Amino acid sequence: MPTSIGWDIGGANIKTYLVKLEDGEIHTRSIREYFPVWRKGKENLPLKIREIHDKIAGELDIDIIGLTMTAELSDIYFTKREGVEHIINSMVSIYGIEKIKVVSNDLSILSIDEAEKNPNKVAASNWAATGWLLSKIVDTCIGVDVGSTTCSIIPVVNGVCRAEGMSDLEKLINGELIYTGVLRTNVATIVNKVPVKGKYARVSSELFALTGDVHLVLNSIKEEDYTTETADGRGKTRSECLARLARIVCADTDMLSERDIVDIAKYIYDKQIEQIAEGIYQVYTRIVGECVEEPLILTMGLGEKILAKRAVERLGLGRIICLSDVLGRGTSITIPSAAVALMALNTIKSITPVIDSIKQQLSRILGG
């Protein structure tokens, strides 16, 4: 029975998804692991890939491998070309050349040779894998994927992924990429002032606190969800998060009460939702004139409910479905790797039954 693994090699997180078709049923497993390649060292990437493979696949015979990436942007690489080549070579050292297929930003899937000849087509291509899957399961929608670091906004119109930007730069310009996430975002990039005791205080531009601190203090995430390192290298208890947030206005927990700091966190959270809403609205206004019906909004990722859904609700755009309610949280937070696993599998075995099953689940939710 055909089996595939999808890999989304990010600069901060590696997401992996195994798909096995057996007796007409689909069996899946997913892994998301924090691996900051600039800290761990690029020479250790092949070792990490092997470690994760052993966890997710063990002794299974894998028929085909799908690969997408964003880690090439890490400043451990001097150029994106260097990053793409290293990531591909790391995968080849584990799997060899023949089984690996690489996602391109035109939603096609390339051989290793083709990918190495066209590094700019495969760099930062994980949105393309997700866009390909969305175009198969929903006729018209906007996908909003909020992870630990970024928010990707992916439009599909009449069964075609209508992403306008092919590179990160183009996406930053057109609203399809927002550099804000659940855990790793420096809060000083979200706000330049915060409320303190009835007044507004400008914030320090130092890396004193991250959005992980905000969401933990507001009980949006638990300590075990805070999987990245903290700004000061200390722990992830509520008191430590409060202390870091106090420091963004050059204060501490002796100077500010817990209520004061929670008010700061709420303000930052509101502005982060606003950031994402602006990007969604920019994409929505571009495509809505072409849509036969109001686009369904599919939210996904680590922040699907606490950020993506809230941003859509703020805009009042209508129908919203969280992907975790359809395919489970494990799939939602690793969606690009799930999509590339299916893309790769589709090159050797029709995945029409899988797509039909997902469509049926969506239909049941919409009908309810």
PyMOL commands that set and color helices and strands:
alter all, ss='L'
color gray80, all
select helices_A, chain A and resi 37-40+42-56+71-73+80-95+112-117+119-122+126-137+168-174+187-189+211-217+223-225+238-247+258-290+304-315+324-327+329-332+335-346+352-367
alter helices_A, ss='H'
color red, helices_A
select strands_A, chain A and resi 3-9+13-22+25-34+64-69+100-103+109-110+141-146+151-157+160-161+177-178+193-196+199-202+296-300+320-322
alter strands_A, ss='S'
color yellow, strands_A
deselect
rebuild
show_as cartoon
